[in-house]
């Protein structure tokens, strides 16, 4: 009789362990799926970041080019100032022609 109680108790413990094990496996599957989703998101964001860095570099080059053009224009305005091609603005500054 004692052995039967012990066996029933052992069966109960094993059943609880199996239930808990199955629950943990389900939780692991959810976490694994979430990890796959997060890795995909990270990959997408890294690609987007690389594209934005490229775009930023291109914009920086364009801005630098524009600044170079403005500096060249200012230099020519100073040179043209000697020839009289600039106009006096009402505020007393010098305004050159852009085109």
N, CA and C atoms as a LAMMPS dump frame, in Angstrom:
ITEM: TIMESTEP
0
ITEM: NUMBER OF ATOMS
297
ITEM: BOX BOUNDS ff ff ff
-5.0000000000000000e+02 5.0000000000000000e+02
-5.0000000000000000e+02 5.0000000000000000e+02
-5.0000000000000000e+02 5.0000000000000000e+02
ITEM: ATOMS id mol type element x y z
1 1 1 N 0.81 -1.18 0
2 1 2 C 0 0 0
3 1 3 C 0.865 1.26 0
4 2 1 N 1.859 1.278 0.791
5 2 2 C 2.778 2.405 0.851
6 2 3 C 3.451 2.612 -0.495
7 3 1 N 3.829 1.54 -1.13
8 3 2 C 4.487 1.63 -2.436
9 3 3 C 3.541 2.202 -3.486
10 4 1 N 2.291 1.87 -3.39
11 4 2 C 1.308 2.379 -4.333
12 4 3 C 1.123 3.891 -4.161
13 5 1 N 1.119 4.376 -2.925
14 5 2 C 1.029 5.809 -2.656
15 5 3 C 2.265 6.526 -3.196
16 6 1 N 3.414 5.931 -2.966
17 6 2 C 4.665 6.526 -3.45
18 6 3 C 4.674 6.579 -4.977
19 7 1 N 4.189 5.499 -5.609
20 7 2 C 4.138 5.437 -7.069
21 7 3 C 3.157 6.486 -7.608
22 8 1 N 2.025 6.65 -6.971
23 8 2 C 1.036 7.65 -7.392
24 8 3 C 1.61 9.058 -7.219
25 9 1 N 2.314 9.259 -6.106
26 9 2 C 2.942 10.554 -5.86
27 9 3 C 4.007 10.844 -6.92
28 10 1 N 4.802 9.84 -7.257
29 10 2 C 5.828 9.984 -8.295
30 10 3 C 5.187 10.283 -9.648
31 11 1 N 4.087 9.6 -9.976
32 11 2 C 3.379 9.855 -11.234
33 11 3 C 2.872 11.293 -11.284
34 12 1 N 2.37 11.772 -10.15
35 12 2 C 1.863 13.144 -10.069
36 12 3 C 3.004 14.153 -10.298
37 13 1 N 4.131 13.9 -9.664
38 13 2 C 5.285 14.788 -9.821
39 13 3 C 5.765 14.783 -11.27
40 14 1 N 5.844 13.586 -11.871
41 14 2 C 6.29 13.496 -13.267
42 14 3 C 5.3 14.21 -14.18
43 15 1 N 4.009 14.078 -13.937
44 15 2 C 2.997 14.751 -14.751
45 15 3 C 3.15 16.271 -14.645
46 16 1 N 3.383 16.777 -13.425
47 16 2 C 3.583 18.218 -13.24
48 16 3 C 4.854 18.687 -13.951
49 17 1 N 5.921 17.877 -13.85
50 17 2 C 7.17 18.225 -14.53
51 17 3 C 6.988 18.277 -16.045
52 18 1 N 6.249 17.307 -16.588
53 18 2 C 6.003 17.289 -18.032
54 18 3 C 5.161 18.482 -18.466
55 19 1 N 4.174 18.829 -17.664
56 19 2 C 3.338 19.987 -17.968
57 19 3 C 4.193 21.258 -17.964
58 20 1 N 5.022 21.391 -16.945
59 20 2 C 5.897 22.565 -16.852
60 20 3 C 6.905 22.574 -18.004
61 21 1 N 7.447 21.413 -18.349
62 21 2 C 8.396 21.304 -19.457
63 21 3 C 7.744 21.742 -20.764
64 22 1 N 6.525 21.272 -21.017
65 22 2 C 5.794 21.664 -22.235
66 22 3 C 5.525 23.168 -22.258
67 23 1 N 5.203 23.721 -21.103
68 23 2 C 4.97 25.158 -21.008
69 23 3 C 6.251 25.931 -21.319
70 24 1 N 7.363 25.457 -20.786
71 24 2 C 8.645 26.114 -21.048
72 24 3 C 9.041 25.998 -22.52
73 25 1 N 8.737 24.866 -23.133
74 25 2 C 9.025 24.722 -24.562
75 25 3 C 8.209 25.713 -25.386
76 26 1 N 6.941 25.902 -25.019
77 26 2 C 6.09 26.869 -25.725
78 26 3 C 6.642 28.285 -25.545
79 27 1 N 7.076 28.605 -24.31
80 27 2 C 7.669 29.916 -24.056
81 27 3 C 8.942 30.102 -24.881
82 28 1 N 9.759 29.07 -24.961
83 28 2 C 10.991 29.137 -25.739
84 28 3 C 10.678 29.39 -27.21
85 29 1 N 9.656 28.731 -27.734
86 29 2 C 9.274 28.929 -29.132
87 29 3 C 8.86 30.382 -29.367
88 30 1 N 8.077 30.94 -28.44
89 30 2 C 7.667 32.343 -28.565
90 30 3 C 8.88 33.266 -28.568
91 31 1 N 9.816 33.006 -27.668
92 31 2 C 11.02 33.836 -27.577
93 31 3 C 11.867 33.678 -28.835
94 32 1 N 11.986 32.46 -29.338
95 32 2 C 12.748 32.236 -30.579
96 32 3 C 12.113 32.982 -31.754
97 33 1 N 10.781 32.926 -31.841
98 33 2 C 10.077 33.648 -32.914
99 33 3 C 10.297 35.159 -32.782
100 34 1 N 10.228 35.642 -31.551
101 34 2 C 10.454 37.061 -31.301
102 34 3 C 11.884 37.445 -31.669
103 35 1 N 12.828 36.581 -31.366
104 35 2 C 14.229 36.833 -31.708
105 35 3 C 14.414 36.922 -33.219
106 36 1 N 13.769 36.042 -33.956
107 36 2 C 13.857 36.076 -35.422
108 36 3 C 13.281 37.387 -35.951
109 37 1 N 12.147 37.808 -35.393
110 37 2 C 11.536 39.073 -35.807
111 37 3 C 12.459 40.252 -35.503
112 38 1 N 13.047 40.245 -34.33
113 38 2 C 13.93 41.341 -33.932
114 38 3 C 15.182 41.38 -34.808
115 39 1 N 15.718 40.216 -35.129
116 39 2 C 16.894 40.177 -36.001
117 39 3 C 16.559 40.706 -37.393
118 40 1 N 15.362 40.384 -37.88
119 40 2 C 14.929 40.905 -39.177
120 40 3 C 14.774 42.425 -39.113
121 41 1 N 14.212 42.91 -38.015
122 41 2 C 14.045 44.349 -37.832
123 41 3 C 15.402 45.038 -37.768
124 42 1 N 16.334 44.445 -37.033
125 42 2 C 17.681 45.014 -36.922
126 42 3 C 18.337 45.073 -38.294
127 43 1 N 18.202 44.001 -39.051
128 43 2 C 18.795 43.97 -40.393
129 43 3 C 18.201 45.057 -41.271
130 44 1 N 16.886 45.198 -41.225
131 44 2 C 16.212 46.232 -42.013
132 44 3 C 16.676 47.624 -41.588
133 45 1 N 16.769 47.853 -40.286
134 45 2 C 17.193 49.163 -39.79
135 45 3 C 18.657 49.444 -40.13
136 46 1 N 19.497 48.411 -40.111
137 46 2 C 20.893 48.606 -40.496
138 46 3 C 20.998 48.979 -41.972
139 47 1 N 20.196 48.332 -42.806
140 47 2 C 20.185 48.676 -44.235
141 47 3 C 19.705 50.115 -44.438
142 48 1 N 18.659 50.475 -43.701
143 48 2 C 18.119 51.831 -43.803
144 48 3 C 19.152 52.854 -43.325
145 49 1 N 19.846 52.527 -42.241
146 49 2 C 20.877 53.417 -41.714
147 49 3 C 22.006 53.598 -42.725
148 50 1 N 22.418 52.516 -43.355
149 50 2 C 23.468 52.609 -44.373
150 50 3 C 23.015 53.506 -45.525
151 51 1 N 21.759 53.347 -45.943
152 51 2 C 21.22 54.198 -47.007
153 51 3 C 21.182 55.655 -46.6
154 52 1 N 20.795 55.906 -45.359
155 52 2 C 20.742 57.284 -44.879
156 52 3 C 22.138 57.893 -44.767
157 53 1 N 23.12 57.069 -44.388
158 53 2 C 24.496 57.569 -44.333
159 53 3 C 24.987 57.921 -45.73
160 54 1 N 24.652 57.077 -46.708
161 54 2 C 25.025 57.376 -48.091
162 54 3 C 24.361 58.67 -48.556
163 55 1 N 23.081 58.796 -48.232
164 55 2 C 22.341 59.999 -48.62
165 55 3 C 22.929 61.233 -47.941
166 56 1 N 23.29 61.076 -46.677
167 56 2 C 23.895 62.192 -45.943
168 56 3 C 25.218 62.603 -46.593
169 57 1 N 26.006 61.609 -47.004
170 57 2 C 27.263 61.907 -47.675
171 57 3 C 27.043 62.635 -48.983
172 58 1 N 26.031 62.193 -49.742
173 58 2 C 25.726 62.845 -51.021
174 58 3 C 25.259 64.275 -50.788
175 59 1 N 24.436 64.476 -49.785
176 59 2 C 23.953 65.825 -49.47
177 59 3 C 25.12 66.695 -49.012
178 60 1 N 26.009 66.119 -48.2
179 60 2 C 27.191 66.868 -47.772
180 60 3 C 28.039 67.303 -48.951
181 61 1 N 28.201 66.418 -49.928
182 61 2 C 28.971 66.767 -51.127
183 61 3 C 28.293 67.886 -51.906
184 62 1 N 26.98 67.798 -52.024
185 62 2 C 26.25 68.827 -52.765
186 62 3 C 26.341 70.177 -52.06
187 63 1 N 26.21 70.153 -50.727
188 63 2 C 26.312 71.396 -49.956
189 63 3 C 27.716 71.975 -50.091
190 64 1 N 28.715 71.108 -50.011
191 64 2 C 30.095 71.565 -50.176
192 64 3 C 30.301 72.187 -51.55
193 65 1 N 29.732 71.561 -52.572
194 65 2 C 29.826 72.098 -53.926
195 65 3 C 29.15 73.469 -54.016
196 66 1 N 27.978 73.579 -53.39
197 66 2 C 27.28 74.869 -53.395
198 66 3 C 28.094 75.938 -52.672
199 67 1 N 28.7 75.564 -51.55
200 67 2 C 29.522 76.528 -50.82
201 67 3 C 30.728 76.957 -51.653
202 68 1 N 31.327 76.012 -52.363
203 68 2 C 32.445 76.348 -53.243
204 68 3 C 31.994 77.328 -54.328
205 69 1 N 30.8 77.083 -54.877
206 69 2 C 30.28 77.988 -55.908
207 69 3 C 30.022 79.377 -55.336
208 70 1 N 29.481 79.422 -54.115
209 70 2 C 29.224 80.719 -53.483
210 70 3 C 30.529 81.451 -53.226
211 71 1 N 31.543 80.722 -52.74
212 71 2 C 32.841 81.347 -52.494
213 71 3 C 33.451 81.856 -53.799
214 72 1 N 33.309 81.08 -54.862
215 72 2 C 33.822 81.523 -56.167
216 72 3 C 33.058 82.756 -56.628
217 73 1 N 31.755 82.77 -56.418
218 73 2 C 30.946 83.929 -56.79
219 73 3 C 31.36 85.154 -55.98
220 74 1 N 31.574 84.954 -54.663
221 74 2 C 32.002 86.079 -53.829
222 74 3 C 33.361 86.602 -54.281
223 75 1 N 34.255 85.667 -54.627
224 75 2 C 35.578 86.084 -55.096
225 75 3 C 35.452 86.879 -56.395
226 76 1 N 34.565 86.449 -57.286
227 76 2 C 34.386 87.18 -58.54
228 76 3 C 33.681 88.501 -58.286
229 77 1 N 32.827 88.574 -57.263
230 77 2 C 32.156 89.832 -56.934
231 77 3 C 33.162 90.848 -56.441
232 78 1 N 34.143 90.397 -55.686
233 78 2 C 35.187 91.3 -55.212
234 78 3 C 36.02 91.773 -56.396
235 79 1 N 36.317 90.875 -57.321
236 79 2 C 37.068 91.233 -58.525
237 79 3 C 36.255 92.172 -59.393
238 80 1 N 34.951 91.882 -59.529
239 80 2 C 34.075 92.738 -60.325
240 80 3 C 33.886 94.099 -59.673
241 81 1 N 34.066 94.168 -58.347
242 81 2 C 33.924 95.427 -57.636
243 81 3 C 34.934 96.443 -58.166
244 82 1 N 36.099 95.953 -58.54
245 82 2 C 37.12 96.835 -59.105
246 82 3 C 36.693 97.368 -60.468
247 83 1 N 35.872 96.602 -61.212
248 83 2 C 35.452 97.018 -62.543
249 83 3 C 34.13 97.752 -62.518
250 84 1 N 33.431 97.764 -61.372
251 84 2 C 32.187 98.51 -61.264
252 84 3 C 30.948 97.726 -61.636
253 85 1 N 30.98 96.402 -61.657
254 85 2 C 29.816 95.593 -62.014
255 85 3 C 28.895 95.315 -60.837
256 86 1 N 29.145 95.846 -59.693
257 86 2 C 28.3 95.594 -58.526
258 86 3 C 27.437 96.798 -58.254
259 87 1 N 26.338 96.569 -57.54
260 87 2 C 25.422 97.645 -57.201
261 87 3 C 25.499 97.923 -55.715
262 88 1 N 25.329 99.143 -55.326
263 88 2 C 25.242 99.483 -53.921
264 88 3 C 23.818 99.217 -53.473
265 89 1 N 23.647 98.506 -52.395
266 89 2 C 22.311 98.292 -51.857
267 89 3 C 21.938 99.494 -50.998
268 90 1 N 20.634 99.702 -50.747
269 90 2 C 20.225 100.853 -49.934
270 90 3 C 20.829 100.816 -48.535
271 91 1 N 21.176 99.628 -48.052
272 91 2 C 21.753 99.52 -46.712
273 91 3 C 23.244 99.835 -46.716
274 92 1 N 23.801 100.08 -47.862
275 92 2 C 25.206 100.43 -47.947
276 92 3 C 26.109 99.27 -48.268
277 93 1 N 25.564 98.06 -48.464
278 93 2 C 26.37 96.893 -48.805
279 93 3 C 26.563 96.789 -50.304
280 94 1 N 27.33 95.807 -50.687
281 94 2 C 27.583 95.594 -52.108
282 94 3 C 26.868 94.324 -52.523
283 95 1 N 26.121 94.414 -53.584
284 95 2 C 25.399 93.241 -54.078
285 95 3 C 25.864 92.972 -55.493
286 96 1 N 26.398 91.771 -55.714
287 96 2 C 26.848 91.407 -57.046
288 96 3 C 25.763 90.671 -57.811
289 97 1 N 25.965 90.502 -59.078
290 97 2 C 25.018 89.743 -59.881
291 97 3 C 25.382 88.276 -59.81
292 98 1 N 24.38 87.456 -59.63
293 98 2 C 24.603 86.031 -59.469
294 98 3 C 24.757 85.335 -60.805
295 99 1 N 24.07 85.824 -61.837
296 99 2 C 24.104 85.136 -63.129
297 99 3 C 24.609 86.055 -64.208
